[in-house]
Amino acid sequence: MEVIRHGTSEKRVGAPEYFTGKVVIDMSFGWDEPSRLVGGIATFEPGARTVWHVHPIGQTLYITSGVCWHQCWGGPIVEAHPGDVIWCPPGHKHWHGASPNSSMVHFTVQEGLNGKYVELMEPVTEEQYNAGPPA
């Protein structure tokens, strides 16, 4: 058994090919072979978001604070709040991030397939992001 003490795991600032805006990722667990399940805590500043992407085996997000915006390709932006869980099925193109006026923190878990956890796509445009959730 291993206990990973709070504040001791590696933290990374999200790279621009993955995110728009400032995101800090706490690489919490599973990033060493032979694990296929990885998880972390991502902190998004207001307006920060991922690029469009897919996961080969899906992704689970648990919102811990702030306001999360999430969108699947072709659908509306959906707002989520602390305690909400978002399941992104395998191969579903999506993005997620903070709303324009609130930071957001989520715990994320995903499995890898043949060592691949995510396929990155194009950035979310300002027009797509600024559409916001339906009223």
Secondary structure as UniProt FT lines:
FT   TURN            6..7
FT   STRAND          11..13
FT   TURN            16..18
FT   STRAND          19..20
FT   STRAND          23..29
FT   TURN            33..34
FT   STRAND          37..44
FT   TURN            46..47
FT   STRAND          49..50
FT   STRAND          53..54
FT   STRAND          59..66
FT   STRAND          68..72
FT   TURN            73..74
FT   STRAND          77..80
FT   TURN            82..83
FT   STRAND          85..88
FT   TURN            90..91
FT   STRAND          94..98
FT   TURN            100..101
FT   STRAND          104..111
FT   TURN            114..115
FT   STRAND          119..120
FT   HELIX           126..130
//
